[in-house]
Amino acid sequence: MSDKVIYVMYDDDHILKDGAKKLVSNGVKIAEVFSPFPIHGIDPIIGIKNTRLGIMAFLYGLTGLTLATVGMRYFMIVDWPMNIGGKPNFSYLDNILAFVPISFEFTVLCAAHGMAITYLLVNKTLPGMPAQNPDPRTTDDKFVMEIRLSDNSNFTVETIESLLSDTGYFELDKKEIK
């Protein structure tokens, strides 16, 4: 089953946002926007929900804190207790203040790596994955809006083109994708 897609290219991000507002106010659903940098304020316009990456960062950090705590207790108290600086070596709770910096650093390490890997997996941008960018110019200085006709079944191509006519685009491309 194939789907018709309209790619509309803009030179300026403000013109793209204004065009997106006009289209959405007329009931057109915009599937995606490709840009060389984040366009602040475009997500609520095109209906993208807030990300749950912050929740995942908390869970990754909690995992890191747990691993650090279990690891330090095992290595420093159970497996090879050492008397360093007169600190007692028989209780984790007596040494907990000495372990705070390590716990913090490992929490941050796990949260940062977990978020980065999650971001790459969700966006399918790991090395070796095929790019889904419709035009390579969007990595430099152009902005592309993707409109799928399957999402806009109550509009014809001509209707969408007439709505786009005064949005300030400079290039329009129609493709059929599978």
C-alpha positions in Angstrom: 0.0 0.0 0.0 1.5 3.3 -1.0 0.9 6.8 0.4 1.1 10.1 -1.3 3.3 12.7 0.5 3.7 16.4 -0.1 7.1 17.9 0.9 7.0 21.7 1.3 10.4 23.4 1.6 11.0 26.8 3.3 14.0 29.1 3.6 13.1 30.5 7.0 11.9 28.8 10.2 9.5 31.7 11.1 7.8 31.4 7.7 7.5 27.6 8.2 5.9 28.1 11.6 3.4 30.7 10.2 2.6 28.3 7.3 2.1 25.4 9.8 -0.2 27.5 11.9 -2.3 28.4 8.8 -2.5 24.7 7.7 -3.4 23.4 11.1 -6.0 26.1 11.6 -7.7 24.8 8.4 -7.6 21.2 9.6 -4.6 19.9 7.8 -2.4 17.4 9.8 1.3 17.9 9.4 3.2 14.6 9.8 6.7 15.8 10.3 9.0 18.8 10.1 12.7 18.4 9.1 15.1 21.2 10.1 18.8 21.7 10.6 18.2 22.9 14.2 15.3 22.6 16.7 12.5 25.1 15.9 11.2 26.3 19.2 7.4 26.2 19.4 6.7 24.0 16.4 5.8 20.9 18.5 2.5 22.2 19.9 1.6 23.7 16.5 1.9 20.3 14.6 0.6 18.3 17.6 3.6 16.5 18.9 3.2 15.5 22.5 5.9 16.1 25.2 8.6 13.5 25.4 9.0 11.0 28.2 12.8 11.2 28.0 12.9 12.9 31.4 11.1 10.0 33.1 13.5 7.6 31.4 16.5 9.7 32.6 15.2 9.4 36.2 14.9 5.6 35.9 18.3 5.3 34.3 19.7 7.5 37.1 18.0 5.4 39.8 19.4 2.3 38.2 22.9 3.9 38.3 22.5 4.8 41.9 21.3 1.3 42.8 24.2 -0.3 41.0 26.7 2.1 42.6 25.4 1.4 46.1 25.3 -2.3 45.7 28.7 -2.4 44.0 30.4 -0.2 46.6 28.9 -2.1 49.5 30.0 -5.4 48.0 33.5 -4.3 47.0 34.4 -2.1 50.0 32.5 -3.8 52.8 31.9 -7.5 51.9 34.6 -8.6 49.5 37.7 -6.7 50.5 37.2 -4.5 53.5 40.1 -2.0 54.0 40.8 0.4 56.8 41.4 3.7 54.9 41.9 6.8 57.1 40.5 5.1 60.2 37.0 4.6 58.7 35.2 1.5 59.9 35.1 -1.2 57.3 32.3 -3.4 58.7 29.2 -1.2 57.9 28.0 0.5 54.7 26.0 3.0 56.7 29.1 4.2 58.7 30.9 4.9 55.4 28.0 6.3 53.4 29.4 9.9 53.3 32.6 8.6 51.7 30.5 7.0 48.9 28.4 10.1 48.0 30.7 11.4 45.2 30.9 8.0 43.6 27.2 7.5 43.8 26.5 10.9 42.3 28.9 10.4 39.4 27.7 6.9 38.5 24.1 8.1 38.7 24.9 10.9 36.2 26.9 8.5 34.0 24.0 6.0 33.7 21.4 8.7 33.2 23.4 10.4 30.4 24.3 7.2 28.5 20.8 5.8 28.9 19.2 9.0 27.6 21.6 9.1 24.6 21.0 5.5 23.7 17.3 5.8 24.1 17.2 8.9 21.9 19.2 7.2 19.2 17.0 4.1 19.3 13.7 5.9 19.3 14.7 8.2 16.5 16.3 5.3 14.5 19.5 7.2 14.1 22.0 4.7 15.3 25.0 4.2 12.9 24.0 1.9 10.1 20.3 2.8 10.2 19.0 4.3 6.9 18.3 8.0 7.0 14.7 9.1 6.7 15.5 12.7 5.7 13.5 13.6 2.5 16.1 16.2 1.4 19.8 16.5 2.4 19.5 20.3 2.3 17.6 20.1 5.6 20.8 19.3 7.4 22.3 22.7 6.2 19.9 25.6 5.9 16.4 24.5 4.6 13.2 23.4 6.4 10.8 20.8 5.1 7.2 20.1 6.1 5.8 16.7 5.4 2.1 16.3 4.8 0.7 12.8 4.3 -2.5 12.4 2.4 -3.4 9.3 4.4 -3.6 11.6 7.5 -5.7 14.1 5.6 -8.3 11.9 3.9 -10.8 14.8 3.8 -8.5 16.9 1.6 -7.4 16.5 -2.0 -3.9 17.3 -3.2 -5.3 20.4 -5.0 -7.0 21.7 -1.8 -3.7 21.3 0.2 -1.8 23.0 -2.6 -4.2 25.9 -2.6 -3.8 26.3 1.2 0.0 26.2 0.8 0.0 28.7 -2.0 0.3 31.8 0.3 2.5 30.3 3.1 5.8 31.4 1.6 7.3 28.1 0.5 9.8 28.1 -2.3 9.7 24.4 -3.4 6.9 21.8 -3.4 7.5 18.1 -4.1 5.0 15.3 -4.3 6.1 11.7 -3.8 4.5 8.3 -3.4 6.1 6.2 -0.7 5.5 2.6 0.3 
